[in-house]
Amino acid sequence: MLTFVYRPLCTRLDIYKIFFLISIAVTATTPWDSYLIRRKIWTYPPSVIIGQTLFSIPVEETFFFVIQTYNTSLVYLFLSKPIFKPAYLVGTKGGDGRLLPKLKRHRALGQMLITSIIVTGIWLICKRGTGTYMGLILVWAGPFALLLWTLAYQFLQTLPYMNTLLPISLPTIYLWFVDTLALRRGTWAIESGTKLGMYLWPGLEVEEAVFFLATNALIVFGLVAFENAMAVVETFPSFFPELSDLPSPVQLIQGLMLDPAKYDNERIRGIEEAVIRLQKKSRSFYLASSVFSGRLRIDLILL
């Protein structure tokens, strides 16, 4: 259904984003999931799976890595399509000179919070017993969240909640309900000696709730980081004169790593003013411009 709805708006760059995220999700999750299954932290009755495995992981579970990333990505892309991302870049001399230092302070607070979550996960693993599964979730997801928060802190703080919290919460709530049905039916089970025995609601163990929240957050964080990098690369041709339709991972990293002190603040200010003017005078043109992408959309809005 999501594919059908989003298809008229889909671009080659969107497909690139989705498959880029899927490849990372499968690569990052497979060793962790394989370890959990080999340690029998969670198990699958033989009667409910096809039987084919990849590194001890049932093929259905590997497919889930793909389909969850795909679905959550589509929700994000659909909700964020009208938003003009370069307008959310913040330089050292933006409209509010205090905004960048504020964002950096919040970045530091976020880094401390995520680090404390990782430390808590290590503590739970070292304790062994009932906190093991929760600890493994926190230790696996925490470093990825820390890296993405550190790199994409600007967009993660400045984009509207519709672009960040909503694409995390909608798929998470959906998967909570689906997982409740699966656990009640015995499609899979978490071993009693490795779980806390706490429930978000009857039938949904708190570890599963945290897992789906964490994975959807990582997917959206990854997409936001991708678009943060794309906004930098597209907005500042003086630093990135050559830009292909599908930028390489190296170019994306270079975009994220570019110091905001080097941003062209006049160009950012011009983009901000153009967007505000268009939203007030011709919102239809502003929304229609989302059909275009990259530097072409920037030129259309500035003109």
C-alpha positions in Angstrom: 0.0 0.0 0.0 2.8 2.4 0.9 4.5 1.6 -2.4 1.3 2.3 -4.4 0.8 5.6 -2.6 4.4 6.8 -2.9 5.1 5.5 -6.4 4.1 8.8 -8.3 6.5 10.7 -6.1 9.4 8.2 -6.1 12.7 9.2 -7.6 15.9 7.4 -8.4 17.5 9.1 -5.4 14.7 7.8 -3.1 15.3 4.2 -4.3 19.0 4.8 -3.7 18.3 5.9 -0.1 16.1 2.9 0.6 18.5 0.3 -0.7 21.4 2.1 0.9 19.6 1.8 4.3 18.5 -1.7 3.7 22.0 -2.9 2.9 23.3 -1.2 6.1 20.4 -2.6 8.2 20.9 -6.2 7.0 24.7 -6.0 7.4 24.5 -4.5 10.9 21.7 -6.7 12.2 22.7 -10.1 10.9 25.7 -10.8 13.3 23.7 -9.6 16.3 20.6 -11.6 15.5 22.7 -14.7 14.7 24.4 -14.4 18.1 21.0 -14.1 19.9 19.6 -17.2 18.1 22.8 -19.3 18.7 22.7 -18.4 22.4 19.0 -19.3 22.4 18.0 -15.9 23.8 15.0 -16.2 21.5 13.8 -19.2 19.7 11.4 -20.3 16.8 9.3 -23.4 16.9 10.3 -25.6 13.9 6.6 -25.8 12.8 6.3 -22.0 12.1 9.3 -21.4 9.9 10.2 -22.6 6.4 13.5 -24.0 7.6 16.0 -22.2 5.4 18.5 -20.1 7.5 21.3 -17.6 7.0 23.9 -17.7 9.7 21.4 -19.6 11.8 18.7 -16.9 11.2 15.5 -18.1 9.6 15.0 -16.5 6.2 11.7 -15.0 7.4 13.7 -13.0 10.0 16.2 -11.8 7.4 13.2 -10.7 5.2 11.9 -8.8 8.2 15.1 -6.7 8.3 14.5 -5.7 4.7 10.7 -5.1 4.9 10.8 -3.1 8.2 13.5 -0.8 6.7 11.6 -0.5 3.5 8.3 0.4 5.1 9.7 2.8 7.7 11.7 4.5 4.9 8.6 5.0 2.8 6.7 6.5 5.7 9.6 8.9 6.2 9.9 9.8 2.6 6.2 10.4 2.1 6.0 12.7 5.1 9.2 14.6 4.3 8.6 15.0 0.6 7.3 18.6 0.7 10.1 19.8 3.1 12.9 21.8 1.5 15.9 20.4 3.5 18.6 23.1 2.7 16.4 25.6 4.5 17.2 23.7 7.8 20.9 24.0 7.6 22.4 26.2 10.3 25.6 28.1 9.9 27.6 30.2 12.3 25.9 33.4 11.3 22.4 32.2 10.5 19.2 34.2 11.2 19.7 33.5 14.9 23.4 33.6 15.8 22.7 31.6 19.0 21.0 28.7 17.3 24.1 26.7 16.3 25.7 26.9 19.8 22.3 25.8 21.2 22.2 22.8 18.8 25.7 21.9 19.8 24.8 21.9 23.5 21.9 19.7 22.8 24.2 17.4 20.7 26.5 17.1 23.8 23.5 16.3 26.0 22.3 13.7 23.5 25.7 12.1 23.4 25.8 11.8 27.1 22.4 10.3 27.2 23.1 7.7 24.5 26.4 6.9 26.1 24.7 6.3 29.5 22.3 3.9 27.7 25.2 2.0 26.2 26.9 1.8 29.7 23.6 0.5 31.1 23.5 -2.1 28.5 27.0 -3.3 29.3 26.1 -3.4 33.0 23.0 -5.6 32.2 25.1 -8.0 30.1 27.8 -8.2 32.8 25.2 -9.0 35.4 23.9 -11.9 33.2 20.5 -13.3 33.9 17.2 -11.5 33.3 18.6 -8.3 31.9 20.7 -10.0 29.2 18.4 -9.4 26.2 17.7 -5.8 27.1 21.5 -5.2 27.5 22.2 -6.7 24.1 19.6 -4.5 22.5 21.1 -1.3 24.1 24.7 -2.2 23.4 23.9 -3.1 19.7 21.7 -0.1 18.9 23.4 2.5 21.1 26.7 3.0 19.1 24.8 3.4 15.8 22.5 6.0 17.4 25.4 7.8 18.9 27.2 8.0 15.6 24.1 9.2 13.7 23.2 11.8 16.4 26.8 13.1 16.3 26.8 13.5 12.6 23.2 14.6 11.8 22.5 16.6 15.0 21.4 19.7 13.0 18.6 18.1 11.1 17.6 15.8 13.9 16.9 18.9 16.0 15.6 21.4 13.4 13.4 19.3 11.1 9.7 19.3 12.0 8.4 16.5 14.2 6.4 15.3 11.2 9.8 14.3 9.7 11.4 12.7 12.7 9.1 11.6 15.5 6.1 10.7 13.4 7.9 8.3 11.0 9.4 6.6 14.1 6.2 6.4 16.1 3.8 5.2 13.4 5.8 2.1 12.3 6.7 1.4 15.9 3.1 1.3 17.2 2.1 -0.8 14.2 4.9 -3.4 14.9 4.1 -3.4 18.6 0.6 -4.7 17.8 1.8 -7.2 15.2 4.5 -8.5 17.6 1.9 -8.9 20.4 -0.1 -11.2 18.1 3.1 -13.2 17.1 4.2 -13.6 20.8 0.7 -14.7 21.9 0.6 -17.3 19.1 4.0 -18.6 20.0 5.5 -17.7 16.6 8.7 -16.9 18.5 9.6 -16.8 22.2 12.1 -15.1 24.5 13.8 -17.4 27.0 12.6 -16.6 30.5 16.1 -16.6 32.0 17.3 -13.7 29.8 14.3 -11.3 29.9 13.1 -8.9 32.6 9.5 -10.2 32.7 8.1 -6.7 32.3 5.3 -5.9 29.8 4.3 -2.7 27.9 0.8 -4.2 27.8 -0.4 -7.8 28.1 1.4 -9.9 25.6 4.2 -7.4 24.6 7.4 -7.8 26.6 9.3 -4.6 27.2 12.4 -5.8 25.4 10.4 -6.3 22.2 8.9 -2.8 22.5 12.3 -1.3 23.0 13.7 -3.3 20.1 11.1 -2.0 17.6 11.4 1.6 18.9 15.2 1.4 18.6 15.3 -0.1 15.1 12.8 2.4 13.7 14.7 5.3 15.3 17.9 4.1 13.7 16.2 3.8 10.3 14.9 7.4 10.5 18.2 8.7 12.0 19.9 7.1 9.0 17.6 8.7 6.5 17.9 12.1 8.2 21.7 11.8 8.2 21.5 11.0 4.5 19.4 14.0 3.8 21.5 16.2 6.0 24.5 15.2 3.9 22.6 15.7 0.7 21.5 19.2 1.7 25.1 20.2 2.4 26.4 18.8 -0.8 23.7 20.3 -2.9 23.7 23.7 -1.2 27.4 24.5 -1.4 28.8 23.9 -4.9 32.0 25.7 -4.0 32.9 22.7 -1.8 31.2 20.1 -4.0 31.4 21.2 -7.6 30.8 17.7 -9.0 27.5 16.2 -8.0 26.0 13.0 -9.5 22.4 12.0 -9.3 23.4 9.2 -6.9 26.2 10.5 -4.6 28.8 8.1 -3.3 29.0 7.2 0.4 32.4 9.1 0.5 30.7 12.3 -0.7 27.9 11.9 1.8 30.4 11.5 4.7 32.3 14.6 3.4 29.0 16.5 3.5 28.3 15.5 7.1 31.8 16.2 8.2 31.9 19.8 6.7 32.3 22.2 9.5 29.3 24.6 9.8 31.8 27.4 10.2 32.5 27.0 6.5 28.9 27.2 5.4 28.0 30.0 3.0 25.8 31.9 5.5 24.6 34.4 2.8 23.3 31.5 0.7 21.6 29.9 3.7 19.9 33.2 4.5 18.8 33.6 0.9 17.3 30.1 0.9 15.5 30.7 4.2 14.0 34.0 2.9 13.0 32.5 -0.4 11.2 29.6 1.3 9.3 31.9 3.7 8.3 34.2 0.9 7.1 31.2 -1.2 5.1 29.7 1.6 3.3 33.0 2.2 2.8 34.1 -1.4 2.6 30.8 -3.4 2.4 27.7 -1.3 1.2 25.7 -4.3 4.5 26.5 -6.2 6.5 25.7 -3.0 4.8 22.3 -2.8 5.0 21.6 -6.5 8.7 22.3 -6.4 9.1 19.1 -4.4 8.7 17.2 -7.7 12.2 18.4 -8.5 15.3 17.6 -6.4 18.8 18.6 -5.9 20.3 21.8 -7.2 17.4 22.2 -9.6 14.9 22.7 -6.8 17.3 25.1 -5.1 17.5 27.2 -8.3 13.7 27.2 -8.7 13.1 28.4 -5.2 15.8 31.1 -5.3 14.5 32.3 -8.7 
